[in-house]
Structure formats: structure tokens, C-alpha cells
Amino acid sequence: MKRSREKAASELFAALYPRLAGWCRRLVDDDETAHEIASEAFTRLWARWSSVSEPRGFLYVTAANIVRDHWRKLERERRAVHRVTTEAALTPQPEQADPSVRLLVQSLPERLRVPILLHYYADMPIREVSALTGRKEGTVKADLHAARELLRAHLRRSLDHSL
């Protein structure tokens, strides 16, 4: 019995995955994201395999929901970045602000830069940064820590060179 279910699942995957991934690709315009979405839809199907009567329909509805969540997340991120950049442009910078710190923050990888901008520049609590970025609070805290360490190391090097 278990063997026949595994075989049926394997055949379903072989038959539907390429078409589902291609459909997702047209919706998100990115190969990697499309494959992630198709894979996630299949993962959710396997978790409910015994209770799903129409696997093909389940896969497409699930993928459509994941695509919708993907676009919502991108829109939240776009709005957050827009808000941060708009506020930064409108907020007068303190006289003592070192322009090299701003340049350093801008040079951080996006996964570290966005939490820094949202938490420290837009004054958002970690919980809100987590919601906006779609990352767990612990991940946001770890990213903030990593960004601070990079900033600290760079500032130490700058001070050492200036002395």
C-alpha cells in the first residue's frame, strides 16, 4: 500500500512539476522563485496526501496562494524601503553624522541593510521589521547583530588608519 502511494506521488511529481513550475514562472518572472513556489506546493500536498482528493487542483490553488503571498511580501518590502528612503530624504541629518557611516550602511548586503534601515533609521520595533521583511524575529536580531559587527569592524579599521 505504502509503495503504491509513493509510486503515485512520484508519477504525479514527474507529470505535473514541470508544467506547474512553468506556470509559476510566468506569474513571478523568475526561475528560482518559480521553482521554490512549485516545490513548496508539492511539499504542502505531500503533507496532506491522504486527504486531498484532487491533487492537481490542490497544487495549482496552493501555488496561486504562494504567488499571491510572494507579491504581497514584495509590495510590503517596496513600501518599507520607499518609506525609509523618503523619511531619510526629508529628515535633516545631524551635523555630527559621519557620511562614511551612511556609505557603509548603504554598502551592507541587502539582508543586513534593510533591517538596519527599518530598525535604526525608521525606528521600527523588531516585531514590525520581522513582519515587513517576512523573517522571524530571531533572524532579524541576528541580522542586526551581524550588521553592527560589520559596522564596528569597519569603524575600528578607519580609526586605526587615521591615527
N, C-alpha and C positions, 0 to 999 in steps of 0.2 A: 504493500500500500504506500509506504513512505517513498519507495523507489519510483513508483509511478507518478507521485506528486512532484518529486524532484525532476523527473524527466519532462513532465508537463510544464513546469516552471522554466526549465532550460529551453524548451522549444518555444515557449511564449516569448522569452527574452530574445532569442535568435530571430524570431519573426517580427517582433514589434519594436525593439530598441532602436535600430537604425532609423526607422520612419518617425518614431517619437522624438529622437534627438534632432532629426532634420526639421521637424515641425517646430520644436523649441528654438532651434537656430534662427528660423525665420522670425520668431517673436522677439528674441532678445538680441539678435545681430552679433552674437559672439559664440564661437565654437565651444570654448571651455565652459562658459556658463550654461550653454545648452546641454552639454553632456552631464554637468553637475545636476541640472534640473531633472533630466531623464533618469539618471541614476537614483536620485532621491525619490522620484515617483515609483520606481521599481522597488526600492527599499521599503517604502510605505506599503506597497502591495504585498511584499513578502511577509510583512508583519501582520497582515490581515488575510493572508492567503486562503485560509479555510472558510472565511466568512464573506468573501467577495464573489458574487455570482457572475458579474460581468467584468473580467479583468481589463479588457481593452478600454472600456468606458471609464473605469476607475483610474487607469493610468493617465488618460487624457484630461480628465477633470482635475486630478491631482496635479499634473504638470501645469495646467492652466492656473490653478491656485498658487503654485510656487512662482510662476512667472509674474502673476499679479503682485505677490509679496516682494519679488525682486524689484519691480518697477516702483513700488511704494517706498522701499528702502532707498533706492537711488534718489527718488524725489526728496525724501527727508534729508538725506545727506546733502543734496544740492541746495536745499533751503537753508540748512545749518551753515554750510560754507558761505553762502550768499549773505546770511545774517552776520556772520563773524566778519567777513571782509567789509561789509557795509558799515558795521559798527566801528571797525578798526579805522576805516577811512574818515568817519565822522568824529571819532573821539580824538581830541588833541592828545598828542603823545607828551609825556613828561619831559622836561628839559634834560634830565639826567639819564634818560633811556639811551643805552648804548646801541647804536644802529647795528653793530655786529651781532648782538643777541637776536634782533629781529631777523637778520640774514641767516643766522644759524637755525632758528626755528623754521624758517622757510625751507632750509636745506634738509630738514629731517625727512625720513621716509613718511609717506602719507599715513601709514598705520600709527605712527607716533605723533606726527604733526597735527592731525585732526583732533585727537583727544586733548593735546596741549592747548590748541586754539580754543576749543569749546570750554575746557575746564578753567584755564587760567585767564584767557583773554575775554571770553564771553561770560565768565563767572557762573558756569552751569555746574550743578552738583554731579557727582559721578553717576548717580542713578539716571539722570537725564542724558548724559553723554552716552551711557550704555544703551538707552532706548533709541537715541538718534543714530548711533552707529551700528546697532544690531549686534553688539558684542556683549558678553557677560561682564558684570561689574568687576569681577576679579581680573579679567583680561584688560579692561580699561585701566585698572590700578597698576597692573604690571607694565602696560604700555607707558603710563605716566612716569613710573619709576625709571624705566629704560630711557625715556626721553630726557629726564632730569640728569641721569648719569652721563648721557652723551653731552648734554649742555655743560655739565660740571667739568668733564674732562677737557672739553674744548676751551672753556674759560681758563682752566689751570694752564693749559699749553700757551694760551695767549698771554697770560700774566708772566709765565716763565720767560717767554720770548721778549717781553717788553722790559724786563729787569736787567 
